[in-house]
Amino acid sequence: MDFSTIAGIAGGHAEARAIQVATSLGLFESLSGTALDEAAIARAVGCDRRATGLLANALTAIGLLAKSSGRYTLTAPAARHLLAGGPEYLGDMILFDAALWSEWGRLEDSIRSGAPARTPDFFQSDPAATARFIRAMDSLVRARGDARWTAAHLDLSGVRTIADLGGGPGTYLAEFVDRWPGLRGELWDLQPTLEVARRILAERASGALARIELRPTDYRADRLPGPVDAIFMANIIHSEDEAMNQAIAAKCFSALAPGGLVAIKDHIMDRDLVEPPAGAIFSLFLLLTTRGRDYSFDETAGWLRTAGFVDLALTELPHPPYTSAIVTARKP
Ligand SMILES: C[S@@+](CC[C@H](N)C(=O)[O-])C[C@H]1O[C@@H](n2cnc3c(N)ncnc32)[C@H](O)[C@@H]1O
């Protein structure tokens, strides 16, 4: 690592904020299919001309805009991932990150105290915050393609009913039922999340929605519904502590039919908890907002074995763009 790399990472918040603010202002949409100068962009987004020019120049330096003869256009990656409504739009995830800016400002407090910077309520107490969170999950998974990859590689032959525990927007379930004719899905999540999921699925996957049952479930407080043939959970164990993850593994075991499959998708870390790097860094976000962190394969496998599961296996998704892996196991 050299000076420029260290300095670039240490100042990375400036680039992050430039992208977040441009997304929030609708600056990328103002350039959809057109080239504008700074005055025209400023008029379109309702901002100061000089300041908008500085933001546009910064976005050009980052590589999201191109500038020629004083006029700006979107680069190909920006057109692909930053125009609202596109199939690989990342903007909802960027807006969620922007909303958590003040939590990052309290990282030092959390490191000193060990406590999160906000109540870890999964954004369930305010409908606008729930929608921002759940749309962010949908946006990230669709933009990067995790759900498509998982549906293509997770063997669900012989599975008639699959539950997605903490399935959020239902992005994975919609891909699963599309990929496997005859498969029925159950989305097990908290009621405020399910209300957002129903809207998202109705907007763009109404065929899949007809084959998915939305079942209000609290995996902390309730027994899980069932029996089902498979339980999938993505980005769930990283939000909980070790004791709750052991309890979730036991609840999944009870909710599965004999021979049933459990599949856990997450950052699955090495023993030192430093690889993959994205998981080690994401654990700081989890410290700020949840009771969890990213866990190793040994830790995850330990919960599953203690619950009674057998045939444990680890499948790593190809990196880049993916940073996660899937741990599978069977109920005997
Ligand atoms: C990080 S999101 C993951 C969403 C989805 N699995 C994905 O990977 O895109 C965590 C999900 O867990 C849900 N959740 C949190 N606590 C829960 C609980 N006690 N019972 C059921 N679901 C819960 C949240 O509503 C949210 O949908």
The ligand as an ORCA input file, in Angstrom:
! r2SCAN-3c Opt
* xyz 0 1
  C     -30.662     -7.058      6.075
  S     -32.339     -7.379      5.695
  C     -32.186     -8.738      4.589
  C     -33.318     -8.852      3.619
  C     -33.139     -9.973      2.570
  N     -32.973    -11.247      3.194
  C     -31.971     -9.670      1.670
  O     -30.896    -10.215      1.872
  O     -32.125     -8.840      0.775
  C     -32.895     -8.139      7.197
  C     -34.339     -8.577      7.152
  O     -34.653     -9.249      8.378
  C     -35.936     -8.841      8.783
  N     -36.039     -9.044     10.229
  C     -35.399     -8.371     11.202
  N     -35.745     -8.841     12.413
  C     -36.626     -9.837     12.196
  C     -37.356    -10.711     13.062
  N     -37.227    -10.620     14.394
  N     -38.167    -11.622     12.500
  C     -38.301    -11.695     11.140
  N     -37.643    -10.906     10.276
  C     -36.815     -9.980     10.802
  C     -36.012     -7.394      8.355
  O     -37.357     -6.935      8.304
  C     -35.333     -7.460      6.996
  O     -36.247     -7.768      5.990
*
